Amino acid sequence: MGAMAANARRLIWAAGLVAAAGVGLWATSRGSPSLPDDQNHAVSQAEAKCLGCHARTAGFPRPADHPLRDDCFSCHRDARGRLRPRPGAPTSLPGGWRDDPVLAGRAAAKGGRE
């Protein structure tokens, strides 16, 4: 009976690991995209530089369902998967979500709340 109990414990332990890994993958797959590992996406840069490519009229605009915030590093993880929020980073920048008619219109429709 000892060997069967040990096998049952191992099976439960392995099932727990698989479940934890599955939950981890599910939780991270629905989050904000991680930043690419290149000079254009260095976390040492100011968020205003992000808007050079990700403003409404830029080459890679943010999607219409983007959160109404411009403090990019509070949500987008670096290439190693770490968040790098900056205390006091502005949540609204010139050229940011308030200047995007789609995003600003969504905020107005919700009474300025997100």
MOLIN-V869817 format. One record per helix or strand. SS is the DSSP state (H for helix, E for strand). FROM is the first residue (numbers start at 0). TO is the last residue. If there is no record, write none. Layout:
BEGIN
ss->{SS/SS}
from->{FROM/FROM}
to->{TO/TO}
END
This chain:
BEGIN
ss->{H/H/H/H/H/H}
from->{1/38/46/71/96/100}
to->{28/40/53/73/98/108}
END
